[in-house]
Amino acid sequence: MKMKAELGKLLFYFERGRNSYTKYIEHGSTYLYARILKHNNDSIIEVLSKVYSFCPDEIQQDIVELTYHIDVWSSHWRCLEKKLNPRFNDQFIFHNTVGYPKRAESNIVNYYRGLV
């Protein structure tokens, strides 16, 4: 595995997630944009699970924290999707009880930049 390349993907997914969330809010919090966010979060988890064992302990803790947030978010997402069976333009809003760990993301990004 090429560690830097995998971590580099995270920078793309983090930025894509911010952009998608902005679009989600701007366009009425619809299911279409929520699906994009879900796909992006699944991609983040895929990369994090690949790099976890190659990272130092403090970054592993950040990975666990970020993964926990996405796990809770995804659980809420799946529950609402099942309940609503929404169409793309339907509103799709739920409240996640676990805030996004910005510090963990920042630490992972800084770790990547230190490798480059």
C-alpha positions in Angstrom: 0.0 0.0 0.0 1.2 3.5 -0.8 0.5 5.3 2.5 0.9 8.9 1.1 -1.4 8.2 -1.8 -4.1 6.7 0.4 -3.8 9.6 2.9 -3.9 12.0 -0.1 -7.3 10.6 -1.1 -8.6 11.8 2.3 -7.8 15.4 1.5 -10.0 15.1 -1.6 -12.8 13.4 0.4 -12.6 16.0 3.2 -12.9 18.8 0.7 -15.6 17.0 -1.3 -17.5 16.5 1.9 -17.4 20.2 2.8 -18.5 21.1 -0.7 -21.3 18.6 -0.7 -22.5 19.6 2.7 -22.7 23.3 1.5 -24.6 22.2 -1.6 -26.9 20.1 0.6 -27.8 23.1 2.8 -28.1 25.5 -0.2 -30.4 23.1 -2.1 -32.9 22.5 0.7 -31.3 19.5 2.4 -32.5 17.0 -0.2 -31.9 13.3 -0.4 -29.9 13.7 -3.6 -27.2 15.7 -1.7 -27.5 13.4 1.4 -26.7 10.4 -0.9 -23.6 12.2 -2.2 -22.5 12.8 1.4 -23.2 9.2 2.3 -21.0 8.0 -0.6 -18.3 10.4 0.4 -18.4 9.2 4.1 -18.2 5.6 3.0 -15.1 6.4 0.9 -13.5 8.1 3.9 -14.1 5.0 6.0 -12.6 2.8 3.3 -9.4 4.9 3.3 -9.2 5.2 7.1 -9.5 1.5 7.5 -6.6 0.9 5.1 -4.2 3.3 6.7 -5.1 2.8 10.4 -2.4 0.2 11.2 0.3 2.2 9.5 -0.3 5.4 11.4 1.2 6.4 14.8 -0.9 6.0 17.9 -2.1 9.6 18.1 -3.3 9.5 14.5 -4.9 6.2 15.1 -7.0 7.8 17.9 -8.0 10.6 15.4 -9.0 7.9 12.9 -11.1 6.2 15.5 -12.8 9.4 16.5 -13.6 10.3 12.9 -14.8 6.8 12.2 -17.1 6.9 15.2 -18.7 10.1 14.0 -19.3 8.7 10.6 -20.6 5.4 12.0 -23.2 7.3 14.1 -24.1 9.6 11.2 -24.5 6.6 8.8 -26.7 4.8 11.3 -29.0 7.9 11.5 -28.9 8.1 7.7 -29.9 4.5 7.0 -32.7 4.7 9.6 -34.2 7.8 8.0 -33.8 6.4 4.5 -35.6 3.2 5.5 -38.4 5.2 7.2 -38.9 7.7 4.4 -38.0 5.8 1.2 -37.2 9.2 -0.3 -37.0 10.5 -3.8 -34.0 12.7 -4.9 -35.8 16.0 -4.3 -37.4 15.0 -1.0 -36.1 16.8 2.1 -33.8 14.5 4.1 -32.8 15.9 7.5 -31.7 14.2 10.7 -29.8 15.3 13.8 -26.5 13.6 14.5 -25.8 13.4 18.2 -22.0 13.2 17.6 -20.4 16.4 16.3 -17.9 16.3 13.5 -14.3 16.0 14.9 -12.6 18.9 13.1 -9.5 18.5 15.2 -9.1 14.9 14.2 -9.5 15.8 10.6 -6.9 18.6 11.0 -4.5 16.2 12.7 -4.8 13.7 9.9 -4.3 16.3 7.3 -1.2 17.7 9.1 0.2 14.2 9.4 -0.2 13.7 5.7 1.5 17.0 4.9 4.4 16.0 7.1 4.9 12.9 4.9 4.9 14.8 1.6 
